[in-house]
Amino acid sequence: MNTKEYYQEIAKKLEFDTDPFINGKFVKGGGPAFDSINPANGKVIATLSSNTVEEVYEAEKAAREAFDDKRWRGLAPAERKEILFNLADLLMEHREELAVMETLDAGKPITDNYEDDVPEAADTFRFQAEAIDKLEDAVTAGDPDHLSLVVREPLGVVGAITPWNFPLGEAVIKAAPALAAGNSVVLKPSSLTPFTTLRLAKLASEAGMPDGVFNVVLGSGDTIGDAMGKHPEMEGLTFTGSTDVGKKLLIQAGETNAKRIFLEMGGKSPFIIMPDVKDLDHAAEEAIGAAYWNMGENCTANSRIMVHKDIKDKFTEVFLEKVAEMTTGDPLDPDNDMGALIEKSHMEKVLRYIETGKKEGAEILCGGGQILKETGGNFIEPTVFDGLTQDMTIARDEIFGPVTGLMTFESEEEAIKIANDTRYGLQATLFTDDLSTAHRMSRELRAGNVSVNCYSEGDLGTPFGGYKQSGFFGRENSVWALRQYMELKTIWIEL
Ligand code: NAP
């Protein structure tokens, strides 16, 4: 494993791209300049230029020209595949640099970025690239005088708006299937974390992607994201972020051109432990990842740990021992499990939730405050509440920080009722030693992803997305994601 000093040396030599990437090159934007801040020390990493609304339209125009003249969608799937494979290779060649860049920009632990996020980004391109020359279209069973073909075609220009919690991963999970399907893409990363997305665009160009096919615009959600939502011609818009913004984009799509819209939004996921579970140590280990992975800045963070009353005391003891072993601090130090929260205002919001939890009657078992203030960074200790009840704010709202709460139930029916009592439905975790219970309860949980006896979001081959207000009309990953970036066409020929 590399050391903190090793990563610090890479950090010193990093160069940051600071302008939007449009039509194959970095072009200074005409909008207001903005700073990207390192969440671990509060210092400015670099100042970037943002776009104007008119420049978003220019980016769309460049993407549309690329679409219309078929420089990308007109390539044989095997040719697109080769370019996307080149890009995957380049991501791995730049693995250390990208991992460090992400850590500096997003406060995420270096080990997560190096071991998971960057390789997974490369694998996502490989998966989607590999799929495109395997899909088959259909000839339906028509009458003898007609030939009926059902074929898929790319949507056209696809907008993508991504959040700050997994900046590279979220850009790739959208760009890879959209590009593999033959679309042109205009992507807006969160202004809090633009750097790895800009580097991705540059690497895509180096990999052989034609100009105009993959564009990155910069600027705030309120102006640039809003302009994408209202764009009258983009055929698709894929978004990951908060439920409130997602719903607004849905309205804008309806008010403009009925663009195809795919929304991945918030969550409030339960972690249920049934009384038959013998290996509570394993359950507690998984609960740590479920609650604190990425500092809890995770749409599938399990911030409601629901334990059957008969095993609650035993589980709590084991869980708290594991929480005590967690280390929080400089995210460039591979020894730290948790880094910094994305920005000061977000940290303050999480701290307010902790205060609300106390006021509403939940008891703090550990954590509960900001630490390492002297660093200038946004660090909060892993926090565990006891006595959580469904009426409490912290049991209903998405906290998006390292805060979880323990609650009890007495029967399977009650567990399902509590778990489903939320406007969200992204993910649920279930621990049981009984196969029938696992199947029965998995069917009753109203969530797009249910993991049994582990905490997981699945892999690249499984669709990821949410029920209820966690998602709308779309899934990430797998061939389902690839297909959603294509229209279906029926061709009916008289013979
Ligand atoms: P957010 O505030 O909704 O922002 C997400 C993206 O939307 C950012 O690029 C943001 O731009 C942009 N945006 C903000 N306001 C906009 C507007 N009015 N019109 C168009 N775009 C706008 O969410 P976030 O705080 O970045 O991310 C956290 C949320 O994402 C959580 O709710 C989390 O659960 C969710 N999330 C869901 C998934 C999933 O797969 N379901 C995965 C990850 C995160 P700026 O930041 O530049 O303003």
Boltz pocket constraint, residues with backbone or C-beta under 6 A from the ligand:
constraints:
  - pocket:
      binder: B
      contacts: [[A, 161], [A, 162], [A, 163], [A, 164], [A, 165], [A, 166], [A, 188], [A, 189], [A, 190], [A, 191], [A, 192], [A, 219], [A, 220], [A, 221], [A, 222], [A, 224], [A, 225], [A, 226], [A, 229], [A, 240], [A, 241], [A, 242], [A, 243], [A, 245], [A, 246], [A, 248], [A, 264], [A, 265], [A, 266], [A, 267], [A, 298], [A, 299], [A, 300], [A, 398], [A, 400], [A, 426], [A, 466], [A, 470]]
      max_distance: 6.0
